[in-house]
Amino acid sequence: MNLSDFDIEGIVENINKALVNFNIQHEKYMLTLEKLCQKNCAKNGSADTVASNTENKTNELTNAGRPVKEKSKMKVKIKIAFLKIGVIDTIKNKFNAEVLVTTKWRKPEVDGKKKEVKLLSWEGQWTPSMVISNIVGEVKVTTSYNVIFDNSGRAVACETKKFVGHFFENMELYDFPFDKQDLTICASSEKTVDELELIEDENDPCVLNLKAFSAEQEWALNDNLNKWNKLSFDYIYQI
């Protein structure tokens, strides 16, 4: 099968991913891990693509000699919360969980309109189009929206999506009975990287509900790790 058989740009042209990992350890032993935050960006393309991009950046003037104003990205703050972690199936590489993905973005067109937003219809409104890419099988999804205002009346839209089901995780269990395993949620936007930028919500960070961990008879949960990875891909050509 040749690379030319695929419409690669049409399938995987742009992906925004936000990953949050929580670490668990088998039986008695707990881990002491520092909080990690890293940002990785990758861009792979052919020589023609790179040359074309360079030419477009160089030719930024209109016929009138004025610079072309680039469309700004929508900055979207994201929070991922594990509400519940159920059965961890180490044989089938999956785990059961209830996950909440909350996103926030500025909505200046309703600044100061607290009464009007109560009648706002979200049908046709811009949203970050969030999905979870490591879902296994059918997952129940419920979505809700609201608008919050700061003291100056500035409006921030808020989307909350609850996912209940099974999620894929590559189990790396090589040190029984002291295995260490990450559980990962891959939250992605269906928007392109030109439209949207996902940012971890520092004021409302990702969390894990320690009281709702039903697999505690087999695993010791580490609540000290909150690892955030951000990946942005413009072009992916490898199959």
N, C-alpha and C positions, 0 to 999 in steps of 0.2 A: 504494500500500500504506500503510495507516494504522498509527499507533503502537499503536492498540487491538487490532490483529490479533496482537500478540505478548504472550506472558507474560514480560515483561522481567525481573521479579523472580525468576521461576523459572529463567530462563536465565542471567542474569548478576548475581544478587543480590549476591554478595560474592566478591571476588577478592583474593588476596594475591599480590603479585609481587615477586620479587627478581631484579634484573638485574645482570649483571656484564659489563662491556665490556672488550675488549682491543683496542688500536689497532695497526694495521699500516700501513706506508707503502710505496709502490711503489719498487722497485729500491734505490738506494744511500742515500737520505736517511732519516735517523732523526729522530724527534720527541723533544723534551724536554718531558714533561708532568708536572704535579703530581698527586699522589693526591687524588682527589675523593671526598667522601662526603656525600650529601645525602638528606634524607628529605622526601618529598612525600606529602601525603594529600589526597584529593579526595572530596567528597561532594555529589552533585547530586540534588535531589528536588523534588517538587511542593510547593505551599504547604500542601496537606492533609497531606502526609507530614511536613513540618517541624513543623506545628502539633501533629500527633499525637505526634511525638517529644518535643516540649517538654512536652506534657501528661503524658506517661509519666514524664519526669524529675521533674516537679513533684510528682506523686502517688507518692511513694516510701514512704509509711507504710501499714502494715497496719491492720486494724480495731482491733488492740490498741495502736496508736500507736507501734509499734516500726519502725525502718527495715528495708526489705527488703535482704538481703545479695545483692549482685550476684555472679554467677558469674565467677570470675577467668579470664582468658585463659591458655592454655598458651603460655609463651614458648619459642620454638624457635630455636636457633642454627643458622645455615646456612652452609655453605662450598660454593662452586662451583669446580671445577678442570677446566681444559682439559688432558686427558691427551695429546691429539693433534689437530692441525688438518691436514686433508688438502687436497683440491681446493677452491679458491674459484671458484665459477661466477658470474662477474659478469654474464653474460647472463640466467641464470635466477634470480638473486637468492637464492643459497643457498650453503652451504659444508658440507663433510664434516668431522665431528669425533667424538672420543670425549670424553665429558663425565662427570664424577663429581659427584653432588650428595649431600653429607653433611649430615644434620640431627641435632641433639642436643637432648634435653629431659629434665627431671627425672622420675624414676620412684621416688617416695618409698616406694611399697608394697614395694619389694625392698631398701630400705636395709639394709646389713649382711648380706645373704643371698647371698654370693658362690657358695656351693655350689648353692643352690637355682636360681639363674638359668641354670645350665648345662642344666637340664631344662625351662626355660621355653618354652612354645609361643607363638609370636607370632600364631597364628591367633586373631582376635577381640580382640587387644590394640589399644589406641589408638595410632595413628601419624599423622603430619602429612599423609599422602596427597599426596605431592609429585608433580608432573607438570612437563613442559616444554611451554610453550604455542606455541613457534615451531618445532615439529617439522614437517618436510616428508616426507610419505610414511611408509613403515614404518621404525621404529627399534627396534633390539634393546635390551631393558631387562633388567638383572639386579639383584636386590635382596638385600641381606644385613642382618642385625641382630646387635647385641651390646650388652652392658651393661658400662659401665666404672665403677669406684669411685674416689673420692678417698681421701685419708688418713684421713678421718673415717668412711668407710664409706658416704657418700652416693652413691646410684646415679644414673647418667645413661644413658638409653637412646640408642642410636646407630643410625640407619638410613643405609645407603649404597646409592645407586642409580647404576648405570652406564648411560649412554645412548650408543648407537653408531648413527650415521646422518647424515642431512642436516638442516640447520636453516636457516630462512628469515632473510635479512638484506637490508634495503633498501639496495642498493648506490648510493652517492652519489659517483660518479666523474666529476668535472668539471674536473680539473686534470692530465690525463695529460701527461707520465709521472710526475708527482709527487703522485698521488692518495693521499688518506688515507681509511682505511675502518675503522669499528668492526665487530667481530664480537660478537654479543650472544646470551646465553643467558637466556631468560625462564623462570625456575623459579617455579612457582605451587603454592599449596596448594588442594585442593578443599574444605578446611574454610572456614567463614565467619570473618569478622573478629571475631565475638563469641567464637569458640572458640580462635583461634590468633593469635599475633603473631610474624612472622618477624624475626629479628635477625641481623645479620652477626656471625659468630664472630670477635671481635677477637683471640682467642688462637690461632686457626687460620684465617687469612684466605684469601680466594680466590687461586688461583695459576694459573700457566700454565707448562706444561712446554716450555721453549725448545728442548730437544733433539729434540722430536718434531714439528717444524714442517716438513712435507714440501713446502710451497709457497715455500720460501725462495729458489728460483731466480727468482721473480717479485716477491716481497715481502720487505721488511725488517721484522722483527718488533720492536715496541717493548715491552719488558718493564717499563717504568717506570709504566705506567698501570694502575690498578686502580680502576675507577669503579663505585660501588655506588649504585643507585637503589632506593628502596622506595616502592611505590605501594599504597594501600589504597582500594578503592572500595566504598561501601555500596550505592549505587544508580546505575545507568547507564540513561538513558532515550533517548539519541540512537541512531539506527540509521543 
